[in-house]
Amino acid sequence: MSIKTRVEDSLYLWKNERLEGAFLSALVAVASTAKRRYPNLRDREAFELFLKESHSFRIGVEYRGEMHPIEHIFYKWLRCELVHEGGIPVDIEFMPDKDDIGTLSVRAGGYPEYILKLSHNWLHHLIHVVTAAPENSHEFMSPNDESETIS
């Protein structure tokens, strides 16, 4: 199996409205790419550093009473919970995107829900950083143009 296969699985699950499975496959692709880039770092360190370096913004999110970088949220409460517990915590939900394609949204809900909400576009962002990573260029080459990557 390959990272490309994980991306394809993620997109397949997404199209079939299996959001948690789609995110899990995308997060596995992120983790695998991070280990390619940083083979000497521990999994969490490589994962979080890879995501941090893959975008120009920094987002701190209040979750369970503490501030966390968004990369840590994706590692600890999405990737790890999906892998080790089989699902995401009850206080995290995915929310549909509004009209802004490409906008990444996070809502740290307070009273009465206390639910962290992540927009669906985060999945597409995760897939994009994996397919754009130089470490994966050999997997995402177009058959017609070797310099083109799948987005």
N, C-alpha and C positions, 0 to 999 in steps of 0.2 A: 504494500500500500504506500501511498505517497501523500504529500501535503496537498497536491492538486486534487486527489481523491477526497480528502477531507473537505475541501472547498466545494467540490461538486456535490458531496453529500449534504453539506450545509444548505446549498441553494435548492436542492431537491426537497429537503425537509421544509424549508421556508415556503416554497411554492405549495406545499401540501399542508400548510398551517400548523406545522409541528415546531413551534417556536423554541422550546427548550432544547430539543434535539438539534435544531439549526444552530443555536448559539453554542451548544456543546461542541459540535463539529468545527465551528469557526474558532472556538477557543483552543481546541486541540491543534488546529493549524497554526495559531499564534504561538502556542507553547513549543511546537516542533521547530518553527522558524526561529524563535528566540534561542533555542538550544543550538541551532546551526550557527547563529551569529555569536553566541557566547557559550561555547562548549565547556568552559571551565567554571562557570557560575552555577549556583544552585538553581533549581527550577523557578522558584518564586522570583529570585533576583533577576534572572534572565528574562522571564516573562514581563515583569514590571518595567525593566529597563528598555526592553524592545518596544513596548507600547509607548513609553514616555518619549523615546527618541523618534517614534513614527509620526508624531504630530507636533505642531508648533504651539499648542495651547496647553495650559495647566488647569485642571479642574480639581478642586477640593470639594468633597461631598460630605455633608453631615449625615451619618448613618449610625443608628444605635447610640446616639449621644456623643459621638466623637467625629472629628474631621479625618477623612481618608482621601488620598489621591484616587482618582477614578480608576487608575491602573490596578490599585490594590483591591478595589471593589470587584473588578472583573476577575482578579485572581482568586481571592479568598472566598467571596460569596457567590460567585457564579461558577467559575471553573472547578474549584475544589468541592463545592456543594453538589454540583452536578455529577462529578466523578465519584465522590465518596458517599454521598447520601442519595443520589438518584433524582434529585430535584433541586429547585432553588428555594431559598428561605421564603416563608409565607409573607414576609414584610418587604419583598421585592417583586415588582410587577413590570411587565412590558406594556408600553402604551403606544397606540398607533400614532404615526406621524401625522401632522396636519398637512397643510399645503406646501410646506417648505422642504422640497426634496434636498437631501444632503445636510439638513440641519440636525445636529446632535443635541438631544434634549435630556435633561436630568431634572427630576422633581423630587426634592427631599421633603416629603409631606410631613406636616406637623399634625397637631391635634385635629380631628379625632382619629385619623387613620394611622399616622406614623409609618407610612409606606414609601419606600424609595421606588420611583418610577423611572424607567429607562426607555427612551424612544427606540422604535424598531430600526431606525437608521444606524444605530450602533453596530448592528450585525453587518451592514454593508461597509461600514468603516473598518471593522475587523478584517473582513475579507479583502478590502482594498489594500490595507497595510501588508497583508500576507502576499498578495499577488504582485505588489510593487517592490517587495524586498529583493535586493540584488541576489541574496542567497538562493532565491527560488526562481530566478530568471530561466533556468533550464527547464523548469516544469511548466512555465506559463508562456512559452513562446508560441506564437501563432504559426501554423504550418505554412502560411503564405508569406509572412514577413518575419524573419527571425529577430528583428529588433522590437517588435510589437508585443505587448503583454496583454493578457486578458484582464479586464477590469470589472 
